[in-house]
Amino acid sequence: MEKKDYRFEDFFEDVNDKDKDFVSKVHELLTRDDCKIKVELKATGFFASYSHPTTKRSILNFAFRKKGLMVRIYGDNCNKYEDVLNRLPEKMVKQIEKAGVCKRILDPKTCNPKCVMGYDFKIGKNKFQKCRNSCFFFEVDAESVSFLLELIESEKNSR
């Protein structure tokens, strides 16, 4: 199968109308600071990934699931914006709680040696040690949009 180069516009075309404003804001926020976007076609639909211009590490992914549009934020600096985490609505905190525990934090020998260390942080009085690939993976909906934008901005500014 021939590999095709996809663009943001290809991905954006598949975004539901109710999510287009959010996706546009995120795209503008990240590309304004020279984050690079890579768009691929996966089995579940388009997948868009943004990487930091200096570190080249992913800062965010958009993916389509049965529930709709999902966003994964790589919160490498989540301890620098605990105030933002403490304001998350209960639904988003529950999504964090459901994420897998970081095996590498608990016992480095039990995880793939290529795996990047997960996150060790607190929300309120609760301590979390979560895998970086599932920790901040949220459904995009009307309630979460403003909090997602704040998380994304906080992570971008902390890098």
C-alpha positions in Angstrom: 0.0 0.0 0.0 1.3 3.4 -1.0 2.0 5.8 1.9 0.2 9.1 1.4 1.1 12.4 3.0 -1.9 13.8 4.8 -2.4 17.3 5.9 -4.3 19.0 8.8 -7.1 19.8 6.4 -7.6 16.1 5.7 -8.0 15.4 9.4 -10.1 18.5 10.0 -12.6 17.5 7.4 -13.5 14.5 9.5 -13.9 16.4 12.7 -17.6 16.8 13.9 -18.9 20.4 13.5 -19.3 20.6 17.3 -15.5 20.0 17.8 -14.2 22.1 14.9 -13.8 25.3 17.0 -11.8 23.4 19.7 -9.6 21.7 17.1 -8.9 25.0 15.3 -7.9 26.7 18.6 -5.5 23.8 19.5 -4.0 23.8 16.0 -3.5 27.6 16.1 -2.1 27.5 19.6 0.5 24.8 18.8 1.5 25.7 15.3 1.9 29.4 16.3 4.8 28.2 18.5 6.2 26.1 15.7 5.0 22.7 16.9 5.0 20.3 14.0 1.9 18.3 13.0 1.9 14.9 11.5 -1.4 13.4 10.2 -1.8 9.7 9.5 -4.7 7.5 8.5 -5.3 4.7 11.1 -8.0 2.0 11.2 -10.2 4.2 13.4 -9.8 7.3 11.2 -7.3 10.1 11.0 -4.7 10.6 13.8 -3.0 14.0 14.3 0.1 14.3 16.4 1.8 17.6 17.4 5.5 17.6 18.4 7.5 20.2 20.2 9.9 22.1 17.9 12.9 21.8 20.2 12.5 18.4 21.9 10.7 16.7 19.0 8.6 14.9 21.6 4.9 14.6 21.2 2.8 17.2 23.1 -0.6 16.1 21.9 -2.5 13.6 19.7 -6.0 13.7 18.3 -7.7 10.4 17.6 -11.1 9.2 16.7 -12.8 6.5 18.7 -16.4 5.2 18.8 -17.1 7.8 21.5 -16.0 10.5 19.2 -12.9 12.8 19.1 -10.3 12.1 21.8 -7.3 14.1 22.8 -4.1 12.7 24.5 -2.0 15.3 26.2 1.5 14.3 27.1 1.8 16.0 30.5 5.5 15.7 31.0 5.4 18.8 33.2 2.1 18.1 35.0 3.7 18.8 38.4 4.3 22.4 37.3 0.5 23.1 36.9 -1.1 21.2 39.7 -3.5 24.2 40.2 -5.0 23.4 36.7 -5.3 19.7 37.6 -7.0 20.5 40.8 -9.7 22.4 38.9 -10.6 19.5 36.5 -14.2 18.4 36.5 -15.0 15.1 38.2 -15.6 13.4 34.8 -12.0 14.2 33.6 -10.5 13.1 37.0 -12.4 9.8 36.6 -10.9 9.4 33.1 -7.4 9.8 34.7 -8.3 7.3 37.5 -9.2 4.7 34.8 -5.8 5.1 33.1 -3.3 2.3 33.6 -0.7 2.5 36.4 2.9 3.2 35.2 4.7 -0.1 35.7 8.0 1.7 35.2 7.4 3.8 38.3 6.4 0.8 40.4 9.2 -1.5 39.1 11.3 -0.6 36.1 12.0 -4.2 35.3 8.3 -5.0 34.6 8.0 -2.5 31.7 9.5 -2.4 28.3 13.0 -0.8 28.5 12.1 1.6 25.7 9.0 2.8 27.6 9.2 6.4 28.8 8.5 7.0 32.4 4.9 7.9 33.3 3.6 10.6 35.6 3.7 10.8 39.4 1.4 13.6 40.5 -1.4 14.7 42.8 -4.9 15.9 42.3 -6.2 17.2 45.6 -5.2 14.6 48.2 -5.0 11.7 45.7 -1.7 10.6 44.4 -1.5 9.1 40.8 1.2 7.1 39.2 -0.1 6.7 35.6 1.2 5.6 32.3 2.0 8.5 30.0 0.1 6.9 27.1 -3.2 6.7 28.8 -3.1 9.2 31.7 -4.3 12.4 30.0 -6.5 10.8 27.3 -9.8 12.6 27.3 -13.1 12.7 25.5 -13.7 16.0 23.8 -17.1 17.4 24.9 -18.7 20.7 25.8 -17.7 20.4 29.5 -14.1 19.4 28.9 -13.1 21.9 26.1 -12.1 24.9 28.3 -10.1 22.6 30.7 -8.4 20.8 27.8 -7.3 24.2 26.4 -5.9 25.2 29.8 -4.0 21.9 30.1 -2.6 22.1 26.6 -1.5 25.7 27.2 0.0 24.9 30.5 2.0 22.0 29.1 3.2 23.9 26.1 4.3 26.8 28.3 6.2 24.5 30.6 8.3 22.9 27.9 
